[in-house]
Amino acid sequence: MFSAIEILSILQWWAVFFVIGMIFTPLTNNIFRSFVDRGYLFSKVLGLGIISYCLLVLNVSHVLPFGFMSIILILWACGIINFILFKRKIDIKKFPFKLIIFEESIFLLGIIIWSFIRAHEPSINGLEKFMDFGFLNSILRTTWQPATDMWLPPYPINYYYFGHLTTAVVTELSRLPSFITYNLMIATLFSFCFSLSFSLGANIISKTFNRKSFIGGILIGILLSLAGNLQAIYAFFKPYNVDHPVPFWNLPLLLNNFPNAYWYPNATRFIPFTIHEFPLYSFVVSDLHGHVVDIMYVLLLIALAYVVFLQKGISKFLLVLISLLLAIMYMTNVWDGLIYMLLVFGIITFKNWQPNNLQKTFIETSKSALAIVFLFFIFALPFNLFFKPFASGIGILCVPTFLTNIGKIGPFIFEANHCQRSEWWQLLTLYGFFYFFVISFILFLKWGKQRLEQQDLFVLILIALASLLILIPEFVYVKDIYPAHYRANTMFKLVYQSFIMLSIASGYIIFRIISNSREKVFKIFNIYFVFFIFTILFLILVGTYPYFAIKSYYGDLSNYKGLDGLMYLKTRLPEDYNAINWINSNISGRPVMVEAQGDSYTDYARISANTGLPTILGWTVHEWLWRGTYNIPSPRIQEVKDIYENSSVELTRELLKKYDAKYVYIGDLEHEKYPNLIESKFDRLGKIIWSEGETKIYKLNE
């Protein structure tokens, strides 16, 4: 169980979000007047986004340096502005204090629960954790943004780093070390996923907080944060070749061997050469990626979109705020800003729709849309000044031969042998759970003699956009560096948002149908009873995924390790562990420290990742992706090798000077990577400032 220090750390971390929420409650109370909880939980996310954005702007423009006092100054200014502008718009007598206390309790409990789970395997190691942790530590060492790419100095980070900046802001405010806050941020994102979807779902389901809205909100929170997909049904059948999946009905049933050899990542790699993840998988593997951090901003945007949907028009203030949030989402995970811009445009079009005057519909919608696009680009400018997109065009799937001979027309690419398509049963396995409810909902509205509610229309818009996102990767893909997995990232980023929107929609649909037909639901042998039975069966099936995933990744929750994300190094590479702690305590700023270069997804680049100090070259394939060409990182592979193995002191000195290196690290992985390492030459180039066993850190002569 948690130690006293860990409990204090969790409360210290939670207190930062509590204070931010309190400061921005006047603003969210004004925005979410139609919500029974006044959007209380969203105040934390909106506040964190605004504070982080203000810091980015002031940091990039060299007005305020990155650091604790700058963040406190921004926080203080936001508090004053909120108090002055919105203090009179809060009716204390009507403020839902009991509901707010309940929601705050859910939020804190969510952090505690996932912190406890994460504490059974807290290692910031494996998959792409080095990348995310390196970004976080690099930002924490930065005075002026953009932070230096820790794996390719002096280039700045060319990635969607706003989510890492957000994490760095809370890390600074909490005064906790990053190897603790990394894990606490994962736990917080899980908590936000559940609590924000609870709030949004409860407010969509009912305009008053009652038993129905409470249960519906909980269900939506569970679907969005804990559910998997119907691929879990393969746990009942003989294992299949993951490279060549087959329909489950073609496999022998193995009820006496449940859950056979079911492997939970297969639910996210079921369609060959693609990725189709969802929130729970992200929380389990705990990479602090942009699409994970952005979940809280996505739910805030959907909530704001619902506010717009309920109003007669869109106010100028709300238009500006939505534009800012879209920019924040874009800087956190580029695709999301564009995806949810479509949602906003769809809702604005719906609100302006006049079938008898399409010209006016077009004009009014265009005014708002153009204003949002213009403001979006203005708000995203501090990020775009230093960001170069990875994509090199839009590929078209399954094009005829004559187009492949042309190759490219404008942004459109026509590549031969690029005709991956998903089988219908694969799509059914991944999304059949959701579309059972979608189809049931349509039939319910058409033949159930139900009046079309305002909330129904909003949910149908979510369904329409989610369905479009699922279909797009079957026809086009955004071109990147991966030859065989050319549509993987496109599908990944699009269907991740489909899962979010369809989870909200499905939870709403379940309660819409059952609560409006409850007299018929429990009468056997009618259509509503059949719906109820299938609902229970499907919920059980997708609800088994947490059992498989958490049990597998976290070892049955039987070995508690704590929240220290670096503790794994103490046993695996103890000298590196001590060196990293020494570096973090004794070396300030971001001087270049040379370490062994290695492949992606390995332990190489562990010093730069765990300290934020830049090294000449880290994970090469990642830099290839971020820079759009192999030509930028590839020459550095030999240069790092020469620094360690070339006998020429002069060449070594020139290479170190070329990259303005201040330190050289020599440890177990350096000896392993470079068997001909010549250590003696570094005695002529600098001096040892730390050593333990065979591990040494050289500080180079000026």
N, C-alpha and C positions, 0 to 999 in steps of 0.2 A: 504493500500500500504506500501512499504518498508519505514522504517524510515531512517534518514540520517546515523545512526550508522550501520544499516543493509546493506545499499548500500556500505558503506565503507568496511564492512566485506566481502561482495561479491567481491569487487574489490581487496581487500587485498589477498583473497583466489585465485582469478584468476591470480593475479600477480605472485604467486609462480609457477604456471604451465607455465606462459609465460616465466619466467626466465629459468626454466628447459628446455623448448622447445628451447629457443635461444641457450643455452649452447650446446645442442645435435643436433642442426640443421646441423652442418658440417658433423656429422656422418650419419644422415639419408639422407642427400643430396647425400652422397657417395653410400649408400645402394640402395636408390630408384631412381637411375638415369633414369630408364625407366618410372617413374611416372611423369606426367605432373606437379604435385605440389611438386615434389621431396620428397614426404612423410612427408611434414611439420608437420601435426597434429600428426603423429606417433612419432615425436621427443619427445613430452611431455610424452608419455607412456613409450617409451624405456628409456628415461632419468630417469623417476621416478622408473622404475624397476631396473635399474643398480644402482642408488643411494641407494635404499632400500636394495638391495642385498649386496652391499659393506658394508653397515652399519651392516647388519646381521652377515656377516662373521667376521668383525672386533669386533663386539660386543660379539659374541659367544666365540671368541678366546681371549677375555679380552684385546684387543689392544686399542679400543676406547669405552668409555661409551656411552650409549644412551643419546642423548640430542642435543640441538640446535647447539652448537659449533662443535660437531662431524659431524653433517650433513653438516654444512657450510664448514668444512674442506674437506669433500668428494666432495661436490659440486664444490668447488674451484679447487680441483685436476682434476675432470672430465673436467672442463672448460679448463684448461691448456692442458690436453692431446688432447682434441678435436681440439683445436686451432693449436697445433703443428702438429698433424697427418693429418688433413684434410683441413687446411686453403687454400692450393693451389688448391684444387679440386673443389672449388666453383667459378663458373663463374658468377660474379655479374651482368654482362650485360644480361645474359640469365636467371637470377633468376626470378621466376614468382611472383613478389611482389604483384601485384593486386589480384591474386588468393589467395595468402597467407593472405592478409588482409581480403579477403572475408571469408576464412575458419576460421580465428581467430575470426571474428565477429560472425559466426555461433556458434562456441564453447562458446563464452561469452554469447550469446543470449540463448543458451541451458541451461546454468547454471542459468541465470536470470529467465527463464520461469519455470523451475522445482522448483527453490527456492521459487518462488511466489506460486506455487501449494502446495508445502510442507508446506509453512507458514500458510496454512489454517488448518493443523493438524500436527504440528511439534513434537508431543509427542514421546519421545523415550520410548515407553511403548506398550505392546501388542505383540502377536506372539513371536518372539525370539529376540526382540530388546535388552532386558536386557543382553542376552548372548553376542551379538555383541558389545554393548556399554561397557560391562564389560571387554571384551578382549582388546578393544581400551584403556580404562582407565588403565588397568593393565600394558599394554605395556608402556604407558606414564609414569608410576611410576617406571619402571624397569631401573636399571643401567646396568645390564648384562643379555642378553637374554640366555635361554628362560624365558619369563615372568612366574610368578607363576599363576597357575590356581586360579582365585579369589574365586572359589567355592569348592576347595579341596586342600588347602595348606598342605604340602609343594610341592605337585606334580606340575610339569610344565604344561602349556597348552598342551593338547594332541588333537589338532585340526589344521585345515589348516589355520594358523594365518597370513600368509604373507600379505594377503589383509588388515588385521587390522594393521599390521606393516606399510604398505604403507600409510594408512590413518593417522597413528600416525606421520609419517615422515612429511607429508604435514601440519598436525596440528602444529607440532613444528616450521616449517618454517614460517607458517602464523601468529604465536603468538596469535591465537584465541583459546578460550576455546572449549573443546571437545563437549560440549552440543550444540555448534553452528556448528562445523566442521562435526559432524555426518550428519547433514542435508545437509550441503554444499557438502559433499562427495556423497551423494545420487544424488543430482542435477548434480554433475560433471559426474557421471557415466551415467546418462541419456544423458547428452550432448556428452560424448564420444561415446556412442552407436550410436547416430544420426550422429555426425560429422565424426567419423572414417569410418562408413559404407558409408556415402556420398563420402568420399575421395576414399575409396576402390572401390565402385561401379562405380564412374565416371571414374576411371583409367582402370577398366576392360572393360567398355563399349566403351571407345574411347581413343586413344593415344594422342589426342589433346583435350583441354578443349573447348568444343563447346556447342551449345544448347542441343544437344542430350545427351552428357555426364552429363551436368548439371541436366536436368530433370530426367535422369536415376539414378543419384546419390541421388537426393532428394527422389525419389520413394523408392529406397533401404533403405535409412535412415528411412523413414516413416514405411515401412514394418517391419524393424527390431526393431525399438524403440517404435512404437505406435500401431501396429496391434495386433489383437487377433486371434482367430480361428473361424471356422464356427459354433461353439457351440452357437454363438450369435443368430443364427436363431431361437433358442428356445424362444427368446423374443417375437416372433409372435404367440406363441402357449400357450395352457393351461399349467401351471406349472406341472412338474413331480416330483415324489418322488426321491430326489437326491441319495438315497441309492439304488434305482432300476431304473436307466434311461431306457428310451425306445426310439426308433427311432422317430424323430420329426413328421414323416408322420403318426404316430399312435395317435397323439394328435390333439384335436380340434383347429382349427385356430381361433385366437382372435384378428383380426385386429382392432376392435373397442376399444380394451383395451391395445394397445401397450404402454409400453413394459411389460405388465402383472407384474408378481412378479420376474422378472429376477434378479438373484443374481450372480454378476460377478465372485466370486471365483469358481463357478461351472465349468467354462471353464478350470480350472486347476485340477479338481477332478471329471471329467466326467466319467472316467472308475473307477468303485468301487475299493477301497483298493489301489489306486495308486495316484501318483502325476505327473502332466505333465505341469509344469509351462513354462512361456516364459517371456522375458525381461519386457514388460510393467507391468505385474502383479507384478514383483519384485520391479519396481520403485514406483508403487502405494502403496504397503504395506510397503516398505522402510526398510526391514531388511537388514542390511549391511553384508550379507553373502558372503562367498568366491565365490560362483558361480556368484554373481552380480559384485563384484569387478573385477573378472577375465574377464568380458566381454571386457574390454579395452585391456587386454593382448591377448585374443582370436583373436580379430580383427587385432591386430599387427601381430600375428603368421600367420593368413591367408594371410595378405599382404606380409609377408616375403616368405611364400610358393608360392605366385604368382610370386614374384621376381625370385625365384629358377626355377619356371616353365618356365619363359621367357628366362632364360639364357641357355647357352649350357651345362654348368656343374655347380656344386656347389663349390664355393671357400672355402678354409679352414677357412677363417674368418667368412663367413656366416654360415658354419657348426657349428662353436663354438658358434656363437651368437644364432642360433636356439636352440642348446642344452641348453644354459643358459636360454633362454625364456621358453623352455619346463619345466625346473626345477622350474622356477618362477611360472608357471601355476600350476604345481604339488603342490607346497607349498601353493598356494592360494586356489586351489580346486583340490584335488588329481586326480579325474577322468579326468579333462581337459588335464593335462599333458600327460596322456596315450592316450586319444582320438586323440589329435592332433599330437602325435607321429605317429599314423597310417596315418594321412593325409600326413605328411612329407615323410614317407616311400612309400606311394602310388605314390607321385609325383616323388620321386627319381627313383622308379621302372619304371615309365612311361618314364622318361628322358633317362634311360639306356636301354630301351627295344630294343632288337634286335631279332626279331622272327627267324632269321636264325642262331643265335648264343646264345642260351639260357644260356649256361654255362657262357659266358662272362657277360650276363645280370645279372645272379645270383651273380657272383663274384664282379662286380662293385657296385651293389646295396648293397650287404652284407658289403662291406668295409665302405661305408658311414653310413649304418644303425648301424653297430657295434660301429663306432666312436661316433655317436650321443648317443647311449645307454650308452657307457662308460663315456662320458663327462656329460651326464644327471645325472648319479649317483654321479659323483664327485661334480657337482654343487649343488645337492640336499642334500649332506652330512650334512651341518650345521643344516638342518631341521630334517633329518632322525635320527640323533644322539639322538634326544629326542622325536621322534614320534613313537607310536605303532599303527599300523592299527587297525581299529575297526572290520573289516570283519573277519569271522571265516571260510570262505569257499565259494565255488561256488555251489549254489543249482540248480538242474535240475528240470524243471517243467514237471509234468505229467508223471512220471516214472512208469514202470510196478512194480507190487507188489514184485517180487523177489529182485528187487534192493532196495526197502524200507527196506527189511529184512536185507540187507547188511549194509545199513546206510550211509557208507562213503568209498570212495576209493580215497586216496590222498587228493587233495583239493576239490574234487567233493562230494556234499552232496545229498542224495536221501531221501527226506522226504515224508511221506504219507500225503495225503490230501492237497498237494501243487500243485494245477493244475489250477491256475488262467490264463485265456487267454482273450484277448480283442476280442470283437465282431467286425466283419468287418465294421459294420455301425458306431461303436465308433471310429475306426481308420479313417474312411472316414470323420467323423465329425471333428476330430482334425486336419487331414492332407490333407483332400480333396482339400482345397484351393491350397496348394503347388503342389499337384500331377496333378491337372488340367493343370498347366503350364508345369510340367515335361513331361507329356504325349503329350501335344501340341508341345513341343519343339522337342521331338523325331520324331513325325510325320512330323513336319516342316523340320527337317534335312533329313528325309528319302524320303519324297515325294514332298518337296517344291523346289527341285532342287537347294539347297543352298550349297555353298562350306563350308566345315567344317573349321571354324576359330580356331585359337589357343585358344582364350578365351572360345570358346564352349567346348573344351576338359577340360579346368580347371573347368568350371561349372559342367560338367558331373562327374568329380571326386568328387566335393563337394556333388552332388546329391547321388552318389553311397555310400559315407561314411555316409551321413545323413540317407539314407534308411536302411543301416546296423544297425545303432544305434536304429532305431525305431523297427526293427525286434528282436534284441537281447533279450529284456525283455519278449518276447513271448516264449522264450525257456529256459533262465537261469536267475538267480538273485544272487546278492552278499548277503550272509547271514549276518544279523545283529540281533538286539535284539527284533525286532517287530514281533509278532506271526502272526497276521492277515494281516498286510501290508508288507509282506516279500519281495515283489518286488517293493515297492513304491520308495525307494531311488535309486534303480538301474534304473528304468524307468525315474525318475526325472532327474538324472544327465546326462543320455544319450540323452533323447529327447530334453532337453534344448538346447544342442548344435545342434541337428537336426534342431530346429527352426531357429537358427542363420544362419546355412549354407543354408537352404532352402529359407530363406528370401532373402539372397544375390542372390541365383540362380533364384528365381522367378522374382525379379526386373529386372535382366539381361535378362531373357527370354522374358518378356513383351516387352522390348524395342528392343530386337533382332528381334522378329517376326513383330512387328508393323512398325519399321523403315525400314525393308527390304521388306515390302509388303504394304507400305502405299497407293500405287495406288489402291490396291484391298480392303483395309480395309473398305473404305467408300462406296463401291459398294454393295448395298443390295442383300441379298440372295446368298452370297458365303461364303465359309468356314472361310475366314479371318474376315468377318463382324461378323459372329457368335462368333468367338474368341474374338473380340473386345467387343461385348455386354456382354458376360459372364465375361470378365475381369473387366469391369466397375461394374457389379453386385456384383462380389466377393469382389472387393476392397471396395465397400460401406459396405458390410456385415462385413468384418473383421475390417473395419474402424470405426464401431459403438462401438467397445469395449472400447476405451478411454472414450466415453460419459458415458457408464454405470459405469465403474470402478472409474474414477475420481469424477464423480458426487456423487457416493455413499460414497466413503471413505473420500472425502474432503467436504462433505456437500454443494454441489452446488457452492463451492467457495464463500460462502456468509459470512463466519465468519473468518476474518483475525486475526491470533494470533501471528505472528512473527516467528523467526527462533530458538528461545530458546527451546530446546528439553526437558528441565526440568520444564517449566512453568506450566504444568498440575499438578505437585505436589503441587504447591502453593495453589490450591483450594482443591485438593483431600486429601493430607496429608501435610498440611502446616508446621507442626513441623518437619517432615522428610525433607521437602524442605530446611528449614533453617539450619537443622543439616548437611545436605549434603554439602551445601555451606560453612558452617563453617569448616567441615572436609577437604574439598578441599583447603581451604585457610590456614589451621593451622597444618595439619598432613602431613608430608612428608614421602617418602619411601613407604614401603608396609608392615607395621605391621598388624598382624591379629586382626580383630575386630569381636567379636561374635555378630551375629544377628539371628533372628528366621529362622529356616529352613522350606522350603515349597515346594510345588509341582511346576513342570514346568508350564510355561505360566501363572503364577500368579504374584502378586506384591511382593511376598516374594523374598528375596535376593536383595532388592532394594538398600540397602546401599552399598553392595559390587559392584553391577553393576554400580551405579552412581558415585562411587569414585575410583574404582579400588583396594580398600583395600581388601585383602583376608578375607574370613570368613570360619568357620570350614566346613560348608556344605551349598551349595546353592540348585540349582534345581537338585533333586536326579536322575530323569530319564535321564537327559542329562549326568550326571556323569556316570551313568550306561552304557550309549552308548559309551562315550569317553574312559572308562576304560575297556570295554568289559565284565565286571562282576558286578553283584549287590553287591557282597561281600565286595568290597572296600568302597563304600559310605554308605551302609546300617547301619553299627555299629554307625556311627556318628549321626544318627537320634536320638537315645536314649541319646547319650552323650550330644548333644545340649539341649535336653529336661531336662536332669539332671542339667546342668549348670544353667538353669533358675528356675527349680522347686524343685530340691532335697534340703532338709533342711541341709544336711551335708556340712559344710564349707570346710572341708578337702577334700572331694570328688570333690567338685567344684574346689578347688585350684589345685588338681592333674590333672583334665581334662583341665583346663586352661593352666597349665604348659605343658601338653602333646602336645598341639597344639601351644605352644609359643604365646598364645594370650596376647595382650597388652591392649586391650580395650573391653568393653562390652557395647552394645547398647540396650537400653530399650525404646521402642516406642509403638504406638498403635497396630502394628501387633504382637509384642512380647506379649503384654497383651492378645491379641485375641487368639494367638496360644497356649499360656501357661497360662491358667486361674489361676493356682496355683503358679504363679511366686512369688518367695521370693526375694524381692528387698533389704531388710535390710542386707542380708549377703554380698552384694557387698560393703557396707560401711566398712566392715572389710577387704575386699580384695583390696580396692582401694579408689579412691576419685572421686567425680563428677567434670568434667572439662567443661561440657556444659550442660545446661538444659533449657527447655522451656515447660511450662505446665507439662504434665505427661511424657515427653520425656527427657531422660537423657543419657549422655555418661560418662561411668566410665573409668578412667585410672587406670590400675591395678598396685599394688605395685611391685617393682622389686624383 
